[in-house]
Amino acid sequence: MTLMEAIILILGAASAEEIGEHEMERFVWLNAHPLNINSASRRELSESGLFSDFQVAALLDYISVTGSVLSRRELAVIDGFDEEIAEALAFFVSFGNAPERGRWHYDGRIYSGGSGAWSAGPESPGAGSAEASGIYGADCRVSCGEKYEFGLAGAGAWSRKRTGTGVWQPVRNELSALSVSSSVALVENRLRLYAGDFNMRFGQGLTAWNTMALDDPSSVNSLIRRPTGIKTSRSLTGNYAHTGLGAALELGQFTFSAAATVTDVKKVLLGQLNSSRGKNDVAGLLGLLNCNWWHRRFSLGFTSVVTGMPSSGHPARESGAKIGAGTGDGTGAVQHAGSRWSCTADFSVDFRGCFGGFDLASDLAGGIGMPFRVIVSATSPQLADHFKAGASLRYSPSQHIALFVSEFSVRSGHSASLSLRLRHVAPKANEVVSGSGRKLPGTNDVRADARYRFRWGESSFAALRIRENIDINDLSASAFSCRSDVSVGYAGVWASAASVSFSHSGEWGMAAFVEESCRLTGTLSAYLRAGLFSVDNWAGRIYVYEHDIQGRFNVPAIYGRGVWGSLFVSWKFFRAGKLSARLAWWSYPFMLPAARKPDKLEARLMLALKF
């Protein structure tokens, strides 16, 4: 199992295309700083985002009776785990006794890379366009056990472009990401203070959940979100975190969290530094209070979020959208006459627990300037060692969703899942039928998602996924997709893979590729890919994950008719140095001359040094 496969399994995603770049970065950091499952508390296990409530309860029960978990194989025999889950978690957890405390540790990296792209149309290949760009960045982290932590990260990018035979013109030269985070633990690690950047994830995300989450889950693992509370954030891929001050206090079975942040301050600051700040780039204020009661089998939480945003003479913005998972029908913020600020107050009560092996979760939210929303989810344990299922009901004034998921697996390597989503989307108040003044009807659709996977050996599998979305009001707007993947590994180093994807949204589309790869653990990895595609309808575009240099999560939308090929090589030439390179080519020879897109050749090179 590769690191990517482990992340997909834990998140419950169907493929790498469903994962956001920030979530990828978070798991890469967890891989470099594994959690010791024997010394972690229930809160730490739950807030890691790696385990369900049932797994946390089963793991703590096992450790209290038998002692420390010493290996991946021992983890696999605990209720709620199996060999595949234990293999995936082994990337992010450590075993054995508790780590030594009070010892200073530091790590970091600096990187720099450049890329070039050239494209030319079919009629005038000599007068195409060329682009050169580069990225650079550094991040570091200094910590002393769980007591002190300080992190700093920054990244920038530049680019130049030339059209035809003209001169090179500067397009971009700016700082693209900036992150400073710090935390200190006091009172025997019961009180933790945060300053700088941090993430806030509470309940099921109706009031406070920044960064990525799977909003359209299709597996049992992804039905119930796994809140992490307040956690420091250090990101080189974007500015997703909150910036401000925070605190978390643990008193027995209670955890209290509070935060005061300045929203959009990164956007404003980077816009000021790069001289690209827009007139609507303004910073607001956000305050959060959370209280959680932790029992061995369940937790109960209350969260309140108050936001304020300068109106600056333009309509109040829905400030809750950045932090909540479904702020609803866009009722907007409360703005008093003559006031230059628009404000909202959002409150939620959430519950998570495990009873008889069943994981349950609910979240109810609403407030001043915010609509009422509800999420109720439940998942079953592994029944008869083969079957598990889950369901989730989600309500907001703008849409109502019912999700049902079932999964089946056997020890011989076969597994299958089926998910069904029923959704009603309410019409927007300002949308009317052209010429009649009559309001547009809401949308009612049904989505069915079936997956099958057969795994044999250590690195070989075959997978099939069929997905159909039926618009009940307009059958012509229905969408169908199908994807088949086969990967065969041999000699523990080499692997051959093939993938075919079909889509239908008005017209049929297809994308297929074959890939050869070589992976020497910890030293060298190389991927050679060649593919062809035919997608005439933009609504039926197909997304394919492409291997790329560090800091670029590359999932292009394939559209048009043509072929492509790519070569990616990553070489760790010594303990602290890594060199990555990517060469890719896109061509559209099967399109009509009038509609043909320009061919494109791109190359990227990056050097990263760790310390």
GIJO-V54604 format. One record per helix or strand. SS is the DSSP state (2 for helix, 1 for strand). FROM is the first residue (numbers start at 1). TO is the last residue. If there is no record, write none. Layout:
((SS/FROM/TO) (SS/FROM/TO))
This chain:
((2/3/11) (2/16/18) (2/21/32) (1/35/36) (2/42/47) (2/53/66) (2/72/76) (2/83/89) (1/93/94) (1/104/120) (2/125/127) (1/129/144) (1/148/163) (1/169/186) (1/191/201) (1/209/209) (2/220/222) (1/229/232) (1/242/251) (1/254/263) (2/265/273) (1/284/294) (1/298/310) (2/319/322) (1/334/334) (1/341/355) (1/358/368) (1/370/379) (1/383/383) (1/387/396) (1/399/409) (1/414/425) (1/432/432) (1/439/439) (1/443/456) (1/460/471) (2/475/477) (1/479/490) (1/494/504) (1/508/520) (1/524/535) (2/538/540) (1/542/546) (1/554/558) (1/560/574) (1/577/587) (1/599/610))
